Amino acid sequence: MNNHFPQYTTDYISGVMSLRKPQTQSLKILEEIVNTVQLRKAMNLKAALGAVHAMYPICSDFERDFMSLTFALATGVGKTRLMGAFIAHLYTQHNIRNFFVVAPNTTIYEKLKKDLSDSNSEKYVFRGLGCFVTAPQIITDDDYREKTISLFESDVHIFVYNIDKFNKEGANMKKVNELIGNSFYQYLSELPDLVLIMDESHHYRAEKGAQALNELHPLLGLELTATPLVTQGSKQIPFKNVVYEYPLSKAIEDGYTRTPYAVTRSDIDFYNFGDEQLDKMMLLDGIACHENTKRKLEVYAANHGKRLVKPFMLVVCKDTDHAAWVEKFVKSDEFRGGAYRNKTIIVHSKQKGSETEANTRLLLDVENPENPVEIVIHVNMLKEGWDVNNLYTIVPLRTAASKILREQMVGRGLRLPYGERTGDKDVDAVMLTAHDKFNDILAEAQKGDSIFKAGNIIKAEEIVPEQVAYTQLAIETEPETNLQKAYEHTQLQKTAATDALLKKAAEIISTEVTQHIQHTPAHTVTPAQAQQIVETVKQKVSEDKDLGDVFKENENPLAAWMLYQTEETHRAAVSKFIPIPRIKVTDTGVEEYVFVDFDLDMTEFTHVPIKNELLVQNLEDMQDRQRIKGDAIDFDGYNPKKVILEQLRKKPEIDYEKCSKLLFKLITQVCDHYESRYGTNGMQNIIMMYKRDIGNKIYKQMLQHFYCENGFLQEEVVGTRDYNLQQSYSYIERVNLFSAYTEKIQSVLFDGIKKGVFDRAKFDSHPELLLARVLEYDTDVQNWLRPAPLEFNITYNHGHSYEPDFVVETESVIYLVEVKGEDKLNDPDVIAKKKRGIQYCEVASRWGKANGYKEWRYLFIPSKQVMPNSSFMQLAGRFKEV
């Protein structure tokens, strides 16, 4: 053992490397196995297998001439990062210094080389680890020919090679090397502590590859793959040396990937369609999904200040002739009027020379927003290692429909473009057009291990093209009053053409002023910029052939009015904004885990007492002190509540001191539940027999009422933002704030807002819309705002962003307002947000008092309390939290 790094426990490595749950679990399994089985060359493999099998029964055979363990982790979970954790653990705790990383092809080889060696890369696997005083030495290609390995200055050597470099007889690695005095391959095989790490290890099961690895005689093999299956003829045989499996369905459920949706058409018998008709329908439905997603991603990036993600659509064809037909159709006028003629590439193995190179370049660069490609047509599956984060729509045409192929296809589109889920359904989705395979997917969705869920089904008919609009400042006074003022200022004769010119100019000025405030560094309009705006207006009206003549005839008075109108619009805009205090968190303090009080849902607690004659063989824990007297169990001294409590105290999130009252209440509810049904003896029997399951069921429900809060946040206001952030909205229907709407409310843009900061807004629920209508008419309300996602920097529960529903300004107070459904009032997430909202208002009010700004208060309004005839001040009086 190596004692230089006692602090490098698996928990410590997991913390500094920010490992995800499945990565941490894999590391702990490796630790347990290596601590149990003494690692040494030529160990007794049978004894080692016995020990591993006892701990992890799914591992029944190492399948190699050395101890080899497979960690089957879904695509996108982070296998390369896990390699770094394995290396750190084996080096710090077991003094292992030589690691051989095998790649199955050039793409993955290049990726591994970069991720293991480039400390400037965001994917560098050793980021955060201080145990490598000198970075591990990465030895690749022909490095071993240049200098002797003992001269590599690092403590740890990582050899990275493509399998093809050494699985052939005449490979250079197997030739004698003067510097080493032997072949490099022989040198590696003689290292006493060589650990073999096999990426995408399902590739090294063929005879030659397996033999080449066996002859390296490693101390230990660690295999990583998302598909632990070997193809033999038409069968797929599972690996026998898996010690941990984390399937794609679990990764999706745990939020480490995007969520797959299946797109189909309702009430269509696909068998009535010819192949080509069906292909065309799937392609057209696929492009509808793609265009919808493209707009959603643009809106998300604009509203959240994030880089733009450019999506693309992958079409998978059965052969090259089929692909050529698809390409011809996609580039024809029949397909979206030829819009994708120059945005489509085709990639298959029969391409030659420059065409292949040009297309491969475009394919590898498909994430770049400057790259025009939006449709990639491909024959069969793309190679592993082609990791893209922007595949959003997959159209499998006439391809094999096995569950594994579907998972591999969808797996290509599961990586998260921003590195984590955003909480925006469309940004976190990937679409598979299922059509004729839809029934298979639906049947699959009912099963526990499916990557699809029955709820994630979209009807192609419901994908309605959306439009995008930006909010404009709601600063128009009455148009007629504006016109009258303009005529007074210019002294012009009133005509229909002059009316149109003045209205158009005022509209352009309003847009330009908004743009300047939003996007120039000073967020204001200086006299020089006002002049610049006037020049822009002059140019735009001159370009209009009807208005241009009127403008030329009256240029001087109109130019003077434009300058005046720009200054007036700017003044109106500034007075319209609600100043938002900007808070700086100077100390994130200590994270505390909090459980919200709740009552158990007893429907899951269905155990029944077991019969006495089955008791002996059913006992879970032989240390429980109960005695069997004849046919009855003697429960003297048996304390069921304490037994359940012991189960719960083992759970990492539960701090007994902090939540003893809640624990006692929940345990009592369970005991009372069983006692009322089966009497005291029956209840004790159930708890003795099923204590683990009962503990887990209580724990599962507790986690639904659990959040994390920062114990000692120190916040200070660092000034205000004196303008509000413009938003981009996508919508299907657009109506006036007081009009009826026919689409679901989340797809409707409401405009005609006068009292709000901006003239249009969207709402998540009808009660929110009702409140907006109340605010528009309420005489006590001076101004109101639907804040943009980045308007406030309030975080809660592990850095999640809190976006309040409304900001409402009255004469003396600014309110932060949350409207929540009655069913959500005790939701832990809602309570965590509420605490942080109250905290924000306290800090903002203290600062406001000292700096001449208004007081801030937090309102938490249950949704059913918002009525069309409500007054805002009455709601504020009833529901204020501060």
MIMIDO-193753 format. One record per residue (C-alpha): x, y negated, z. Coordinates in steps of 0.001 Angstrom, whole numbers, plus 500000, padded with zeros to 6 digits. Layout:
// residues N
XYZ ...
This chain:
// residues 882
500000500000500000 501073496438499325 500730494229502419 501729490924500821 498123490084500058 495973491154503016 493289488561502183 492666490052498713 489661492124499733 487093492982497077 484827490270498568 487621487700498325 488461488601494697 484760488580493859 484358485120495413 487365483376493811 486645484927490408 482874484161490667 482045487760489746 478485488717488972 476674491421490955 477470494337488584 481137493276488362 481405493125492162 479702496519492463 482167498025489939 485121496620491887 483819498057495178 483341501478493547 486936501419492267 488142500454495757 486189503288497384 487478505896494919 491126504771495007 491073504631498819 489653508178498954 491711509849496226 495482509429496617 496702508166493235 499780509919491892 500980511366488629 500124515024487986 497634514996490882 495287517915491470 492495516816489113 490055519437490355 490304518206493945 490104514559492792 486984515312490724 485388517044493725 485949513927495864 484635511522493191 481630513741492419 480706513835496113 480601510011496155 479118509509492662 477251512653491567 476744511376487974 480504511868487442 480894515592486695 484067515705484533 486970513265483911 486966514440480251 490696513657479920 494026515067481180 494097512375483888 491604510841486317 489449508590484129 486387506667485335 483777504982483130 481989501774484102 479053501479481697 478159497786481720 475693496105479363 476948493721476693 477331490168477931 477819491046481616 481567490327481449 483715493441480917 486922491464480212 486553489460483439 486106492751485280 489421494005483824 491106491013485480 489464491905488819 490567495568488493 494150494464487778 494167492008490718 492833494653493119 495208497431492049 498196495050492172 497460493394495531 496183496479497377 498070499365495719 501214497676494356 500447498814490783 502331496636488289 501892498221484851 498641498130482919 497986499303479375 494891497750477773 493601499523474645 491463497813471999 489452499703469325 489931497184466503 491728493983465508 488854491624466442 488669492909470019 492484493142470222 492852489433469339 490108488504471818 491687490530474662 495112489060473968 493727485520474246 491540486170477307 494417487820479215 497145485306478313 495733481852477486 495355480043480811 493797477041479013 490936479130477636 487616478930479508 487484482747479285 490926483263480907 490377486318483119 492802485437485935 491372481977486624 491128481346490358 493624484067491375 496657482872493316 498207486327493759 500105486040490469 502817483496491346 504017483992487799 501216484785485355 501139488478484355 503414489148481382 501375490090478319 503332492402476001 501825492882472544 502751493629468926 506514494060468596 507491492270471837 509193495442473076 511670495238470210 512799491706471045 514059492198474601 514165494878477270 511054495057479382 513004494580482624 513767491042481417 510100490078481397 510078487842484463 506624488575485843 505825491062488592 502966492501486556 503161493769482970 500041494096480829 500554495904477521 497770495136475017 497589497347471911 495153498387469232 494583502183469294 495783502385465675 499285501311466778 499970504653468462 497455507321467478 499267508133464216 502328510403463942 504742507899462406 503680504933464541 506475502446465326 505743502748469055 506815506391468848 510165505614467159 513348505400469210 514158501836470189 517775500821470898 516895498353473648 514899500961475550 517036503983474656 513851505903473923 510624505259472085 508397502570473594 505608505143473795 507893507526475762 508951504665478031 505299503909478846 504480507552479537 507293507728482102 506171504680484107 505183505888487593 502264503444487947 500726503022484490 496961502343484626 495114502654481339 492193500256480719 490088501249477706 487815498566476250 484775499895474311 485971503347475364 483404505288473291 485905504783470447 488646506892472070 486802510182472286 487837511472468847 490589514093468902 493558511952467785 492755508952469964 492065511140472998 495331513055472506 497389509851472125 495961508546475430 496501511876477233 500177511833476196 500702508479477935 500240510383481252 498702507427483106 498108507359486833 494493506362486288 492125505545483411 489416502897483627 486898502949480773 484540500098479929 481685500412477471 478072499371476956 477282502646475142 478621505659477110 477691508096474338 479695510227471896 478163511034468507 478481514710467597 476733515436464309 473200514093464717 473344514232468535 474522511641471026 476158513208474071 476403511095477272 479817510609478941 480351512851481940 482770510548483808 480480507559484445 480683506295488036 478545503177487571 475864502331485049 474357498867484624 471993499041481627 470838496233479377 467327496302480855 468814495476484292 471075492727482891 468023491103481273 465993491435484485 468821489947486585 469188486964484270 472683487614482856 471420487508479273 468711485919477214 465261487557477203 464223489535474096 460809488932472549 459182491101469876 457300489258467127 454484490989465239 451245490314463387 447895491344464826 445285493469463082 447435494395460089 447873497957458894 451464497781457698 451053500999455743 448903499118453226 451907497017452293 454620497929449840 458224497732451077 458909494445449332 455688492801450557 456489493816454120 460082492568453790 458853489194452520 456366488877455372 459018489717457976 461489487246456441 458909484452456352 457826485166459939 461475485346460956 462243481952459430 459188480461461200 460719481679464502 464121480334463477 462836476863462581 460793476708465775 463860477654467840 466049475150466007 463733472281466993 463504473507470595 467300473665470891 467647470129469490 465117468801472018 466790470672474909 470264469332474018 468933465755473665 467055465808476987 469771467515479040 472864465809477629 474192469201476482 476083470101473313 473858471142470444 473484474885469847 472886475644466157 470883478879465844 471109481382462992 469004484306461788 470432487773461139 468774489948458489 469813493619458677 469369495561455389 469528499289454607 472101499131451772 473901496716449436 471204496796446726 468561495967449323 470785493133450638 471181491730447087 467368491702446664 466943489927450037 469580487347449118 467828486624445811 464456486179447561 465864483984450370 467573481713447823 464467481462445614 461837478690445572 459310481210446907 461177481164450242 460617477764451922 460948475952448577 464611476953448200 465605475151451436 468041477940452406 469762478307449029 473033476884450362 472587478031453960 472723481809453427 475652484247453314 475738487974452658 478330490235454298 478986493890453435 481893496253452918 481668496311449105 482573492638448732 485929491892447172 488728489377447656 487933485697447940 484181486192448393 484827488361451451 487344485887452891 485093482858452371 482070484607453881 484063486065456775 485379482577457572 481839481174457566 480646484127459659 483341483711462331 482605479979462464 478816480380462531 478495478623465926 479926475355464606 477111472784464054 479008471592460945 478781475086459410 475772475097457017 475003478829457445 471613479533459047 470897483006457577 473340485950457633 472316488974455527 474162492112456615 474149495781455765 473881498041458841 475415496958462141 477980494219462670 481318495200464159 481825495097467903 483812492150469127 481889489710466940 480604487822469954 478283484996469024 476183482892471356 473782481444468827 471986484395467209 468325483680467995 466299485594465378 466863489179464178 464981490627461198 465620494389460807 464352495403457342 463800499123456671 466513500062459170 466672503052461484 464445502415464450 466094504389467245 466005502804470678 469820502635470780 470041500849467429 467394498397468574 469352497704471738 472584497239469769 470863494850467377 469187492805470086 472402492974472144 474025490724469531 471605487957470463 471702488236474227 474729486119475106 473869482851476841 475035479832474811 475464477680477931 476984480483480010 473901480866482209 470136480809481908 468793477285481542 465257477916482778 463942476778479375 462040479750477916 462969478983474299 466673478388474948 466802481637476941 465071483815474301 465997485995471323 463344487057468783 463118490431467019 460551490637464221 459062494056464896 456067494329462510 455905497987461367 458014499140464365 455819497192466755 453900500167468169 457203501895469026 458396498797470865 455090498391472663 455226502026473823 458840501447474879 457905498276476774 455767500335479153 458821502349480263 461105501296483069 464328501260481060 463035499251478107 464768496017477213 461360494665476165 458575493863478582 454932494151477573 454465490437478311 457227489413475904 455238489992472737 454578487104470355 452037487062467534 453505485594464333 450198483805463689 450689481838466896 454058480401465881 452816476990464784 455376474558463342 456122471872465912 457037468237465416 459483466200467468 458940462679468839 461054460371470997 459463458316473758 459292454562473080 459032451855475709 455405450957476426 455977447220476191 453469446064473602 451027443514474843 447879443252472756 448865443350469052 446575440401468290 448152438262471051 451611439171469705 450610438120466206 449192434836467418 452461434048469253 454478434943466148 452434432550463970 452819429786466571 456591430326466587 457045430492462799 454323428003461780 453549430289458810 450214430606457012 448268433689458189 447910436294455411 447499440093455331 451056440470453936 452565438267456686 450559440203459326 452063443468458031 455582441981458016 455356440640461585 453932443926462913 456603445970461135 459407443690462386 458132443830465994 458016447636465750 461628447853464461 462821445396467162 461199447512469897 462890450694468576 466305448971468213 466166447419471705 465294450848473180 468195452466471289 470663449808472521 469587450205476134 469730453994475931 472913454496473933 475346451548474239 477892451721477090 476548448557478795 472882449702478499 471742446178477735 471380443814474767 474017441050474648 473497437879472518 475866439323469901 473885442598469848 470599440655469562 472000439025466414 473018442478465159 469451443754465733 468076440821463720 470387441746460819 469109445354460978 465483444150460908 466200441816457954 467749444695456014 464900447120456746 462101444718455791 463997443595452641 464132447248451516 460319447439451631 459147446100448270 455834444717449614 457351443037452672 460672442022451079 459126439218448986 457294437687451960 460516437797453972 462673436133451263 460175433258450887 460215432538454662 463639433796455757 464645430965458125 461573430727460360 461271434547460370 464950435066461356 464558432569464233 461393434378465405 463147437775465168 465885436578467514 463286435204469943 461262438449469698 464399440548470354 465171438557473534 461540438765474692 461403442514474009 464645443001475933 463304440998478896 460045442999478861 461979446278478653 464215445453481612 461242444488483772 459473447694482695 462135450102483982 462021451684487429 465482451452489034 466586454944490116 469214455087492910 472139457267491809 473239459575494586 476715460954495043 477025464117497140 480338463803498944 480282467008500930 478311470061499890 478615471328503440 477645474813504547 475164476955502690 472430478334504900 470023481086503958 466449480454504997 463395482704505042 459970481083504786 457264482384507118 454806484736505355 452602487795505891 453405491162504349 451396492465501423 450489495870502842 449422497492499541 452925498956499086 452930500654502501 451171503910501604 453169506525503567 451313509278505395 452554511368508346 454329514553507318 453207517966508507 455142519321511463 456306522496509737 458087520382507088 459705518172509630 463099519816510000 464038519846506324 462718516304505817 464769514587508465 466878511770507051 469078511137510005 470028513984512337 471207511516514999 467671510353515714 466828511620519180 463503513350518842 462706516834520007 460335519376518543 458189521116521124 456275523959519581 454221522366516812 454320518784518082 457044516152517964 458086514576521243 458452510845520617 459500509944524165 462162507260524020 461600506709520272 461257502988519504 459878502547515947 460242498747515916 463908498971516853 464442501657514162 463064499352511420 465015496390512807 468282498359512546 467514499007508848 466905495305508187 469968494096510085 472144495953507562 470996493600504791 473553490866503956 471121487913503753 469415488594507085 470805486689510074 469010488150513089 469619485056515266 467954482758512746 464970484831511730 464257487113514695 460732485651515069 459834486437511435 461421489917511624 459468490774514769 456214489580513153 456733491613509945 457823494777511775 454760494484514042 452501494112510984 453878497379509529 453556499283512807 450000497984513374 449096498895509776 450109502561510238 448850502799513834 445350501635512860 445225504415510237 447033507349511877 447276506564515594 450474506005517572 451842509487516939 451193509259513172 452810505800512999 455930507053514810 456081510098512541 455922507873509391 458593505443510619 460941508226511686 460616509905508293 460534506880505951 462464504231507876 464835503482504982 462044503058502447 459974500957504876 463014498754505590 463617498293501836 459974497408501166 459997494723503903 463351493424502632 462084493216499038 459144491065500121 461401488921502337 463612488133499325 460569486673497572 460356484168500454 464017483287500616 466088480306499513 469457478787500181 469859475247501499 472930473148502035 473212472593505746 475233469374505840 474787467434502630 476321464000502940 474851461707500347 475451458103499469 473942455813496848 476528454557494367 474265451989492677 471168452240490505 470562453086486921 468633450067485705 467117451818482709 465167455059482349 466165457898480056 464346458273476759 463099461817476078 462626463995473053 459407466047472946 458382468865470611 454630469233470101 451916470891468013 449047468483468759 449186464750469456 446280462956471165 445550459851473221 446070460200476983 442293460078477567 441243462317474640 440328465998474642 442926468476473380 442585471920471774 446084473448472039 447510474734475341 448587471684477333 452350472420477165 452183471964473350 450324468622473430 451933465182473257 449809462451474885 450296458921473628 448730455484474002 450212455112477506 450417451434478536 451271451387482236 453961454043482038 457581453131481315 457254455054478022 454330455204475609 454009459000475411 454490462031477653 453893465780477993 452465467620480998 452798471147482389 449276471369483812 445870469703483663 446177468283487232 449364466473486132 447442464966483196 444620463949485556 447132462174487804 448614460328484802 445104459133483889 444555457957487492 447897456072487394 447018454338484092 443853452773485549 444908452195489167 445344448499489969 447851449256492770 450199451030490329 452655448687488608 454532451317486651 454936455092486371 457330457549484768 457628461222483796 461354461479484609 463763463030482094 465666466174483209 468844464160483927 467090461171485571 467885462404489091 470925464360490237 469125466270493002 470238469888493394 468950472674495646 469380476422496169 472852477146494703 473080474092492448 469697474389490693 468495471064489346 465330469534490794 463218467526488331 460344465693490084 456953465422488301 456389461656488548 457910458406489788 455263455802490675 456012452170491507 453674449983493574 454244446474494948 456395447553497891 457094451293497503 458397453708494849 456972457228495209 458580460481494125 455553462664493351 455191466436493047 451873468060491982 451721471751492876 449119474494492602 447659475652495933 449061479148495322 452598477693495241 452518475622498443 454421478246500443 456689479321497612 460311479200498918 461496477478495752 458871474745496169 459747474285499846 463457473990499020 462709471303496385 460419469466498802 463138469305501479 465617467875499003 463042465379497654 462359464103501175 466105463857501809 466609461874498584 463863459379499544 465387458865503012 468835458104501553 467408455883498769 465260453935501275 468175453264503649 470230451954500738 467261449993499305 466644448211502608 470250446997502709 470343445979499023 466964444369498449 465294447301496654 461958448937497402 461406451757499884 461121455346498515 458559457893499736 457895461519498821 454381462731497942 453471466394497730 449955466667496254 448065469998496021 446722470140492453 443015470565493327 443088467302495265 443646465245492095 440182464208490848 439263461983487899 437856459469490425 440871459606492812 442720456413493662 446488456617493890 446776454822497261 444242457190498804 446296460190497549 449481458503498818 447941458002502252 446822461624502536 449866463441501187 452926461383502012 455782463424503466 458043460504504497 
